[in-house]
Amino acid sequence: MASTLTKPDIVRAVSELPDDATVEDAMERLLFLSRVAEGLDQTDRNETTPHAEVVREMEERMAGWRRGT
């Protein structure tokens, strides 16, 4: 389920951009905030990956990179 930013969230985010911000800057900011909100929602739903598992997966990937695979 995608997290939704409310209109007040969007207005606040856009109003905080510098005066010379582009449409692309606004879109990037809104996408970033939406992704952060979704990550927080996933945390609330306990849909996270334990730290030890992330470390193990990264070690496996790094070993593969070192081997060139």
Secondary structure, DSSP 8 states (H G I E B T S, - for coil): ------HHHHHHHHHTS-TT--HHHHHHHHHHHHHHHHHHHHHHTT----HHHHHHHHHHHHHHHHHT-
